[in-house]
């Protein structure tokens, strides 16, 4: 199927290409009768504006990217849903990338997102350490927000929770219920959130109980079920 061009719309409506452009971008500058003629031509020809070309000229798209560790994890599904609601109110869209807890795959996604000139990036990075790839986004003016990760850099934004406190509250609740032999399920221990939750739980128990660690290979529903 051939694509209708803005030239064809202009010719069909008997106006200039500039007038069609104004109808699409600044309709208040065009007389009502002329504007309607252009809109009728657009409808008759089935013209669809090439927004990607316009965004490329502007150097920035209306797309916000979310890079998650596991798209099947209900936690990330909720995060994506919330981001999508906010983006929609601002006239943008959200594209989701799944790193699968693989740093090489994460970087491939970031390469493509940079080429697409996304408006911003929300990311739960595979590793907690410094990442030159994310610094490159920030240095070029693309906002980056870490999700479920602490920042540690004054110029890097993040949305996260106090996982030490979370582990402490969970263990304290079980102690209040009279339990003394408690299992901590999570892993791998190299993930900061897991280590922080374990530290909080261990601090809450102290000498009041036994904390048995059942380490999982990943933070997935399947790993949790197996444990």
LODREN-78723 format. One record per residue (C-alpha): residue number from 1; chain; x, z, y; residue in three letters. Coordinates in nm, 2 decimals. Layout:
{NUM; "A"; {X; Z; Y}; "ALA"} ...
//
This chain:
{1; "A"; {0.00; 0.00; 0.00}; "UNK"} {2; "A"; {0.14; -0.10; 0.34}; "UNK"} {3; "A"; {0.17; 0.15; 0.62}; "UNK"} {4; "A"; {0.00; 0.08; 0.95}; "UNK"} {5; "A"; {0.23; 0.10; 1.24}; "UNK"} {6; "A"; {0.17; 0.23; 1.59}; "UNK"} {7; "A"; {0.23; -0.13; 1.71}; "UNK"} {8; "A"; {-0.07; -0.25; 1.51}; "UNK"} {9; "A"; {-0.29; 0.03; 1.65}; "UNK"} {10; "A"; {-0.19; -0.06; 2.00}; "UNK"} {11; "A"; {-0.26; -0.43; 1.94}; "UNK"} {12; "A"; {-0.60; -0.35; 1.77}; "UNK"} {13; "A"; {-0.70; -0.13; 2.07}; "UNK"} {14; "A"; {-0.57; -0.36; 2.33}; "UNK"} {15; "A"; {-0.34; -0.11; 2.48}; "UNK"} {16; "A"; {0.04; -0.04; 2.51}; "UNK"} {17; "A"; {0.24; 0.16; 2.25}; "UNK"} {18; "A"; {0.29; 0.42; 2.52}; "UNK"} {19; "A"; {-0.08; 0.47; 2.55}; "UNK"} {20; "A"; {-0.12; 0.52; 2.18}; "UNK"} {21; "A"; {0.16; 0.77; 2.19}; "UNK"} {22; "A"; {-0.01; 0.96; 2.47}; "UNK"} {23; "A"; {-0.33; 0.97; 2.28}; "UNK"} {24; "A"; {-0.15; 1.13; 1.99}; "UNK"} {25; "A"; {0.07; 1.37; 2.18}; "UNK"} {26; "A"; {-0.08; 1.42; 2.53}; "UNK"} {27; "A"; {-0.45; 1.30; 2.51}; "UNK"} {28; "A"; {-0.53; 1.46; 2.85}; "UNK"} {29; "A"; {-0.33; 1.19; 3.02}; "UNK"} {30; "A"; {-0.55; 0.91; 2.89}; "UNK"} {31; "A"; {-0.89; 0.81; 3.02}; "UNK"} {32; "A"; {-1.17; 0.91; 2.79}; "UNK"} {33; "A"; {-1.29; 0.55; 2.72}; "UNK"} {34; "A"; {-0.93; 0.43; 2.65}; "UNK"} {35; "A"; {-0.87; 0.74; 2.43}; "UNK"} {36; "A"; {-1.18; 0.67; 2.23}; "UNK"} {37; "A"; {-1.08; 0.30; 2.18}; "UNK"} {38; "A"; {-0.74; 0.41; 2.04}; "UNK"} {39; "A"; {-0.90; 0.67; 1.81}; "UNK"} {40; "A"; {-1.14; 0.41; 1.68}; "UNK"} {41; "A"; {-0.85; 0.18; 1.61}; "UNK"} {42; "A"; {-0.67; 0.46; 1.43}; "UNK"} {43; "A"; {-0.97; 0.52; 1.22}; "UNK"} {44; "A"; {-1.03; 0.15; 1.14}; "UNK"} {45; "A"; {-0.67; 0.09; 1.04}; "UNK"} {46; "A"; {-0.62; 0.41; 0.86}; "UNK"} {47; "A"; {-0.32; 0.50; 1.07}; "UNK"} {48; "A"; {-0.13; 0.82; 0.98}; "UNK"} {49; "A"; {0.13; 0.94; 1.23}; "UNK"} {50; "A"; {0.49; 0.96; 1.10}; "UNK"} {51; "A"; {0.55; 1.32; 1.20}; "UNK"} {52; "A"; {0.88; 1.34; 1.02}; "UNK"} {53; "A"; {1.03; 1.07; 1.25}; "UNK"} {54; "A"; {0.90; 1.26; 1.56}; "UNK"} {55; "A"; {1.05; 1.59; 1.43}; "UNK"} {56; "A"; {1.38; 1.41; 1.35}; "UNK"} {57; "A"; {1.40; 1.30; 1.71}; "UNK"} {58; "A"; {1.32; 1.65; 1.83}; "UNK"} {59; "A"; {1.59; 1.79; 1.59}; "UNK"} {60; "A"; {1.36; 2.04; 1.43}; "UNK"} {61; "A"; {1.06; 2.04; 1.19}; "UNK"} {62; "A"; {0.75; 2.26; 1.17}; "UNK"} {63; "A"; {0.85; 2.37; 0.83}; "UNK"} {64; "A"; {0.96; 2.73; 0.74}; "UNK"} {65; "A"; {1.15; 2.76; 0.41}; "UNK"} {66; "A"; {1.13; 3.06; 0.17}; "UNK"} {67; "A"; {1.40; 3.08; -0.09}; "UNK"} {68; "A"; {1.30; 3.34; -0.36}; "UNK"} {69; "A"; {1.48; 3.47; -0.67}; "UNK"} {70; "A"; {1.19; 3.41; -0.91}; "UNK"} {71; "A"; {0.88; 3.22; -0.81}; "UNK"} {72; "A"; {0.69; 3.37; -1.11}; "UNK"} {73; "A"; {0.74; 3.73; -0.98}; "UNK"} {74; "A"; {0.41; 3.86; -0.83}; "UNK"} {75; "A"; {0.61; 4.03; -0.56}; "UNK"} {76; "A"; {0.74; 3.70; -0.42}; "UNK"} {77; "A"; {0.40; 3.54; -0.46}; "UNK"} {78; "A"; {0.26; 3.80; -0.22}; "UNK"} {79; "A"; {0.55; 3.75; 0.02}; "UNK"} {80; "A"; {0.49; 3.37; 0.02}; "UNK"} {81; "A"; {0.12; 3.42; 0.08}; "UNK"} {82; "A"; {0.18; 3.64; 0.38}; "UNK"} {83; "A"; {0.44; 3.40; 0.53}; "UNK"} {84; "A"; {0.21; 3.11; 0.48}; "UNK"} {85; "A"; {-0.08; 3.28; 0.67}; "UNK"} {86; "A"; {0.15; 3.35; 0.97}; "UNK"} {87; "A"; {0.30; 3.00; 0.96}; "UNK"} {88; "A"; {-0.05; 2.84; 0.95}; "UNK"} {89; "A"; {-0.16; 3.03; 1.26}; "UNK"} {90; "A"; {0.15; 2.88; 1.44}; "UNK"} {91; "A"; {0.08; 2.53; 1.32}; "UNK"} {92; "A"; {0.36; 2.52; 1.07}; "UNK"} {93; "A"; {0.39; 2.49; 0.69}; "UNK"} {94; "A"; {0.58; 2.68; 0.43}; "UNK"} {95; "A"; {0.80; 2.52; 0.16}; "UNK"} {96; "A"; {0.91; 2.74; -0.13}; "UNK"} {97; "A"; {1.24; 2.71; -0.32}; "UNK"} {98; "A"; {1.32; 2.90; -0.63}; "UNK"} {99; "A"; {1.68; 2.99; -0.68}; "UNK"} {100; "A"; {1.63; 3.13; -1.03}; "UNK"} {101; "A"; {1.89; 3.40; -0.94}; "UNK"} {102; "A"; {2.16; 3.12; -0.95}; "UNK"} {103; "A"; {2.38; 3.11; -0.64}; "UNK"} {104; "A"; {2.48; 2.75; -0.70}; "UNK"} {105; "A"; {2.12; 2.65; -0.71}; "UNK"} {106; "A"; {2.05; 2.86; -0.40}; "UNK"} {107; "A"; {2.32; 2.67; -0.21}; "UNK"} {108; "A"; {2.18; 2.33; -0.32}; "UNK"} {109; "A"; {1.84; 2.43; -0.18}; "UNK"} {110; "A"; {2.00; 2.55; 0.15}; "UNK"} {111; "A"; {2.19; 2.21; 0.18}; "UNK"} {112; "A"; {1.87; 2.02; 0.15}; "UNK"} {113; "A"; {1.68; 2.25; 0.39}; "UNK"} {114; "A"; {1.95; 2.21; 0.65}; "UNK"} {115; "A"; {1.93; 1.83; 0.62}; "UNK"} {116; "A"; {1.55; 1.87; 0.67}; "UNK"} {117; "A"; {1.61; 2.07; 0.99}; "UNK"} {118; "A"; {1.37; 2.34; 0.89}; "UNK"} {119; "A"; {1.25; 2.57; 1.17}; "UNK"} {120; "A"; {1.36; 2.89; 0.99}; "UNK"} {121; "A"; {1.46; 3.04; 0.66}; "UNK"} {122; "A"; {1.33; 3.34; 0.48}; "UNK"} {123; "A"; {1.55; 3.42; 0.18}; "UNK"} {124; "A"; {1.62; 3.68; -0.08}; "UNK"} {125; "A"; {1.98; 3.59; -0.15}; "UNK"} {126; "A"; {2.12; 3.61; -0.50}; "UNK"} {127; "A"; {2.42; 3.81; -0.38}; "UNK"} {128; "A"; {2.43; 4.09; -0.13}; "UNK"} {129; "A"; {2.78; 4.00; 0.01}; "UNK"} {130; "A"; {2.86; 3.78; 0.31}; "UNK"} {131; "A"; {2.74; 3.43; 0.27}; "UNK"} {132; "A"; {2.91; 3.16; 0.49}; "UNK"} {133; "A"; {2.62; 2.92; 0.40}; "UNK"} {134; "A"; {2.37; 3.15; 0.58}; "UNK"} {135; "A"; {2.61; 3.21; 0.86}; "UNK"} {136; "A"; {2.62; 2.83; 0.91}; "UNK"} {137; "A"; {2.24; 2.83; 0.96}; "UNK"} {138; "A"; {2.26; 3.11; 1.21}; "UNK"} {139; "A"; {2.54; 2.95; 1.41}; "UNK"} {140; "A"; {2.34; 2.63; 1.44}; "UNK"} {141; "A"; {2.05; 2.81; 1.59}; "UNK"} {142; "A"; {1.82; 2.83; 1.28}; "UNK"} {143; "A"; {1.67; 3.17; 1.24}; "UNK"} {144; "A"; {1.73; 3.34; 0.91}; "UNK"} {145; "A"; {1.55; 3.65; 0.78}; "UNK"} {146; "A"; {1.66; 3.84; 0.47}; "UNK"} {147; "A"; {1.36; 3.95; 0.26}; "UNK"} {148; "A"; {1.39; 4.26; 0.04}; "UNK"} {149; "A"; {1.75; 4.29; 0.14}; "UNK"} {150; "A"; {1.93; 4.51; 0.40}; "UNK"} {151; "A"; {2.13; 4.33; 0.66}; "UNK"} {152; "A"; {2.44; 4.51; 0.76}; "UNK"} {153; "A"; {2.50; 4.26; 1.04}; "UNK"} {154; "A"; {2.38; 4.32; 1.39}; "UNK"} {155; "A"; {2.29; 3.95; 1.43}; "UNK"} {156; "A"; {2.11; 3.91; 1.09}; "UNK"} {157; "A"; {1.74; 4.01; 1.07}; "UNK"} {158; "A"; {1.59; 4.16; 0.75}; "UNK"} {159; "A"; {1.27; 4.30; 0.62}; "UNK"} {160; "A"; {1.33; 4.56; 0.35}; "UNK"} {161; "A"; {1.23; 4.90; 0.21}; "UNK"} {162; "A"; {1.43; 5.22; 0.15}; "UNK"} {163; "A"; {1.49; 5.18; -0.23}; "UNK"} {164; "A"; {1.67; 5.52; -0.25}; "UNK"} {165; "A"; {1.36; 5.68; -0.12}; "UNK"} {166; "A"; {1.14; 5.48; -0.35}; "UNK"} {167; "A"; {1.34; 5.59; -0.66}; "UNK"} {168; "A"; {1.32; 5.95; -0.54}; "UNK"} {169; "A"; {0.95; 5.94; -0.48}; "UNK"} {170; "A"; {0.88; 5.78; -0.82}; "UNK"} {171; "A"; {1.09; 6.04; -1.01}; "UNK"} {172; "A"; {0.95; 6.33; -0.81}; "UNK"} {173; "A"; {0.59; 6.22; -0.90}; "UNK"} {174; "A"; {0.67; 6.23; -1.27}; "UNK"} {175; "A"; {0.84; 6.57; -1.23}; "UNK"} {176; "A"; {0.52; 6.70; -1.06}; "UNK"} {177; "A"; {0.32; 6.57; -1.36}; "UNK"} {178; "A"; {0.54; 6.79; -1.59}; "UNK"} {179; "A"; {0.76; 6.52; -1.74}; "UNK"} {180; "A"; {1.13; 6.59; -1.80}; "UNK"} {181; "A"; {1.25; 6.30; -2.01}; "UNK"} {182; "A"; {1.22; 6.00; -1.79}; "UNK"} {183; "A"; {1.33; 5.64; -1.84}; "UNK"} {184; "A"; {1.46; 5.43; -1.56}; "UNK"} {185; "A"; {1.39; 5.06; -1.64}; "UNK"} {186; "A"; {1.56; 4.79; -1.43}; "UNK"} {187; "A"; {1.86; 4.57; -1.39}; "UNK"} {188; "A"; {2.11; 4.44; -1.37}; "UNK"} {189; "A"; {2.28; 4.74; -1.21}; "UNK"} {190; "A"; {2.48; 4.51; -0.98}; "UNK"} {191; "A"; {2.16; 4.44; -0.78}; "UNK"} {192; "A"; {2.17; 4.67; -0.48}; "UNK"} {193; "A"; {1.79; 4.76; -0.50}; "UNK"} {194; "A"; {1.83; 4.86; -0.87}; "UNK"} {195; "A"; {2.13; 5.08; -0.79}; "UNK"} {196; "A"; {1.96; 5.24; -0.50}; "UNK"} {197; "A"; {1.64; 5.31; -0.69}; "UNK"} {198; "A"; {1.85; 5.47; -0.97}; "UNK"} {199; "A"; {2.04; 5.68; -0.72}; "UNK"} {200; "A"; {1.71; 5.80; -0.57}; "UNK"} {201; "A"; {1.57; 5.89; -0.91}; "UNK"} {202; "A"; {1.88; 6.06; -1.03}; "UNK"} {203; "A"; {1.89; 6.27; -0.71}; "UNK"} {204; "A"; {1.53; 6.38; -0.75}; "UNK"} {205; "A"; {1.59; 6.49; -1.11}; "UNK"} {206; "A"; {1.91; 6.67; -1.05}; "UNK"} {207; "A"; {1.94; 6.92; -1.34}; "UNK"} {208; "A"; {1.56; 6.94; -1.38}; "UNK"} {209; "A"; {1.53; 6.66; -1.64}; "UNK"} {210; "A"; {1.69; 6.38; -1.83}; "UNK"} {211; "A"; {1.71; 6.03; -1.69}; "UNK"} {212; "A"; {1.76; 5.76; -1.95}; "UNK"} {213; "A"; {1.86; 5.42; -1.82}; "UNK"} {214; "A"; {1.72; 5.11; -1.99}; "UNK"} {215; "A"; {1.90; 4.82; -1.82}; "UNK"} {216; "A"; {1.73; 4.48; -1.81}; "UNK"} {217; "A"; {1.92; 4.15; -1.77}; "UNK"} {218; "A"; {1.69; 4.05; -1.48}; "UNK"} {219; "A"; {1.40; 4.16; -1.26}; "UNK"} {220; "A"; {1.14; 3.96; -1.44}; "UNK"} {221; "A"; {0.81; 4.05; -1.60}; "UNK"} {222; "A"; {0.94; 3.93; -1.93}; "UNK"} {223; "A"; {1.24; 4.15; -1.91}; "UNK"} {224; "A"; {1.03; 4.44; -1.82}; "UNK"} {225; "A"; {0.79; 4.38; -2.12}; "UNK"} {226; "A"; {1.09; 4.36; -2.35}; "UNK"} {227; "A"; {1.23; 4.69; -2.22}; "UNK"} 
//
